Amino acid sequence: MIYIGVTGWRDHHSLYQPHLKAKDKLGEYGSHFPIVEVDASFYAVQPVRNISKWVNETPEMFRFVVKAYQGMTGHQRSNSPFDSKTEMFQAFKDSLVPFQEAKKLAMVLFQFPPWFDCRTENVTYLRYCKQMMGDIPIALEFRHQSWFSEAHRDSTLDFMKQEGWIHAIVDEPQAGNGSVPIVPVATHSEMTLIRMHGRNVYGWVRPKNADTNWREVRYLYKYNEKELLEWKERVLKLATSSENIYVLFNNNSGGDAAVNAKQFQAMLGIDYEGLAPRQLGLF
């Protein structure tokens, strides 16, 4: 099956009536798409009550891609609220239980930072992450191009296959070492993740003395028809070697993610069954 959705559910204004309250948006989102990426889990391990609420607000066929907590991927630069990595990983896994019990967890996404390059200690840490997560499906996204350099590309893909990592294939600006090329190769027979970040090469790398609005323009991009058709061919090919393909549009600085996701769904001729009932406005 090909699942198409976007990252987060709050800021995709084209999906909602203007009067819709924030607390009701996930329920309405579930009438449009069968998959969403949870970003809140990156900033803090979420209370079980939050996750139970999200599970209850979505239809039975709905799935969540949950972003790994920042302390697990090396993004965290402040003091950790956990006494050890073991405690941190266990707290994160405990938070996933409502997703698992409802059979709504697609996978956990480990997105590593641009400074996480291809070297022995980082490969060792990836093995540690896989061991700590046990049988929970986990996807791997790199942000340093050394993993897919000519010298390491094949070894990286072989490693992911052997260790059971789901490949998070990305479409993103090509802006030096802090970005990776499109590598449309499935490493897991059951699942492949595709994340569409846009191609705003000028906004991708954080400039020196960047103001607080930098991240608001980083994903400012709208995919055109030609670009989406290229991805249609890639997705259909990937579907021959991976049972479920999850496509998440993250190009939402200008509100384009949901629009592109709908466009891509139409291109593939997909009509999802089992979505939530659509709310109808008066006008």
Beta strands, then each sheet from edge to edge (+ up, - down):
strand 1: 2-7
strand 2: 35-38
strand 3: 63-67
strand 4: 105-111
strand 5: 138-141
strand 6: 166-171
strand 7: 191-196
strand 8: 244-249
sheet 1: 1+ 2+ 3+ 4+ 5+ 6+ 7+ 8+ 1+
end
